[in-house]
Amino acid sequence: MKTTLQVQNLKCGECAKTISNKLSEIKEIKDVIVEKDSSSVSFDHQSADDASLVKETLRNLGYPTIDDENGLIEKAKSFVSCASGKMTR
C-alpha cells in the first residue's frame, strides 16, 4: 500500500536526500519519494508496522510527522541530518 506523510523541518534538497537514503535502507519500504515543496514523504509498504517504522525513523532523523512534537531536539537532529546529507555529495 502507498502512504504519504507530512513532515516537519524539511527545508532543502539535502534534507530530502537524507530522508530518501535512510528510508531506502529499510527493506520493507519501496519507492520512496520526498517532496521538499510540500514537505511530504511517500512510500510503498506492506503493513501498518512498516509505516510505523518509517514514522519512527523520520522522528529519529529530526523530521517528525505533523502530528508529532517538533521541539528543539527534533529541530537540532534535522539540522545535523541536513548537514550530513551535504557532506555525502
N, C-alpha and C positions, 0 to 999 in steps of 0.2 A: 504494500500500500504506500501511497505517497502522502507525506506530511510536510507542511510548511510552518515554520516557527518565526515569529517576530522576535528579534533580539535587540539588546541594548548595547551601546558602546561601539558599534560597528561604524567606524569613521572613514576608513580608507581601503584601498585595494590590498594593502599589506595585511590588514585585519582579515579581509575576506580570504586571502591566500592562506593565512594561518588556520582559519576555521576549516577551509576546504581540505587542507593537508591532514589535519588532525582527525577530522571525521572520516576521511577516506581510509584511515588506518584501522577503523572498526570493521571487521569482516562482514558483519550483518547489515551494514549500511552501504547502499549503492547510489549512484547518480546524484552526488552532492552538488547543489547549485547554490552559490552565495550571491545575493543581490545587494550590493552596497547601497544603492539608491533607495531601496525600500526596506533596508535592514532586515532582510529575510533570509532564511536558510531552508532549502527544500531538499528532501532526500527520500529514497525508497527504502522500505524496511518490511520485515515480516510480522513483527509482534509489537504490542504495546511496550514490552520490556525494552525492545530496541530503541523506541522513541524516547523512553525514559533515560536510557543510557546516553543518547545524544544530548538531551537537556542537561544532564549531569556534566557531560564533557564540556558543553558550552559554558556552563556556570564556572567550572574549574579553570577554563581559559580566560574568564573575565567577561564573557558575553552572555549574561543571563537572559532568559526569555522575558518578555514584557510583564509577565505575571510573577516574576521572581524579584527579590530585593536587589537593588543596584546601589550598594553602599560604596564607601571609599575603597574597601578591599577589592571588590569586583572591578572598579574602575582602574585601580593600580595593576591588577592582573591583566586587564585588556591592554594597558599601555605596554607592559612587558611583552605580551604576546605579539602586539603590533611591531615592536622593536625587533623581536626575534625573527619575524617574517621579513623585515627589511634586511637582516643580516644573512638570510639564506638565499638571497638572489643569485 
